[in-house]
């Protein structure tokens, strides 16, 4: 079974500073994918970034980067130069390999608040 | 752009009612999913479908059923709604690409 753990229920950051949101995972699969989604107060889920288990380099998408440490089974999201619009709930998720049809297992989420 | 739509943003039903939540995607995706989201629990998979008329149970299928008669439409059915099914329900679809595309969600309240 897969498990995702986000240990930070809430995080605060000053505008323009960087912030790291923690995510650890557990799986026995060799092939898997890790995702981060953002959920603003409006409720829609916005895909941010993806890391495959065999990708050698950390994924980056604009101000978002994924700090992938395979041996430690962690996939932390780093947001650089925080903006007020980054205030939202953030979910880490994992897709197992094999015939899982792309099912995702989600963590509990972290609420990020960006202060001006 | 991929679009996933859900029939209602907000829904209020009474205990014991039969409830239908509809989800439609416009990108010919094989895979469709229903999740429920509760505070502190994240999103949990209820059911998913990998083809028309094919369905599989997720992690919390009890009290729910699904229907997929056409590729673009995936319905979640609460046979007899109960107060513990008050939640946010999110539909998603995917193809071969890694990510899932989500609908806007339906906030269901069962009184």
Interface residues (C-beta under 8 A of the other chain):
Chain A: X4 X6 X9 X33 X35 X37 X42 X43 X44 X45 X47 X50 X52 X91 X93 X95 X101 X102 X103 X104 X105 X106 X107 X108 X109
Chain B: X9 X31 X33 X35 X40 X41 X42 X43 X44 X45 X48 X50 X56 X58 X88 X90 X92 X94 X98 X99 X100 X101 X102 X103 X104 X105 X107
